[in-house]
Amino acid sequence: MINDDYININKVAEAKGLKSNRSLRLEINKPESKYISRTVQVNGGTSYEILFSSLEPEVQQKLREFETKSTALVPLNHQTQVS
């Protein structure tokens, strides 16, 4: 994960252990927000993404671990046997 990547607000909420992204949305909409964010169009509505490098270090680490787990699902030496 690169520091200038934007992360979906739902993934950030999950990494922080939140049940919803409401508190993150409230924080983002403050003029003095600690997060750098942008709005994105999704399925007829608007959502938010947060700049990875503006997140707390422990949240960044959790997001890196999530990414590692999701890419490690298929073994690299997996071979399909043909009958």
Residue pairs with C-beta under 8 A, 6 or more apart in sequence:
1 52
1 60
1 63
1 64
1 67
2 52
3 52
3 53
4 51
4 52
4 53
5 51
5 52
6 37
6 38
6 49
6 50
6 51
6 52
7 49
7 50
7 51
7 52
7 55
7 63
8 47
8 49
9 21
9 24
9 25
9 28
9 37
9 47
9 48
9 49
9 50
10 21
11 63
11 66
12 21
12 24
12 50
12 55
12 59
12 63
13 19
13 20
13 21
13 24
14 66
15 59
15 62
15 63
15 66
16 24
16 59
16 62
18 24
21 48
24 35
24 48
24 50
25 48
27 33
27 34
27 35
28 35
28 37
28 48
28 50
34 54
35 50
35 51
35 54
35 55
36 50
36 51
36 53
36 54
37 48
37 49
37 50
37 51
37 54
38 48
38 49
38 51
39 46
39 47
39 48
39 49
40 46
40 47
40 48
40 49
41 47
52 60
52 63
53 60
55 63
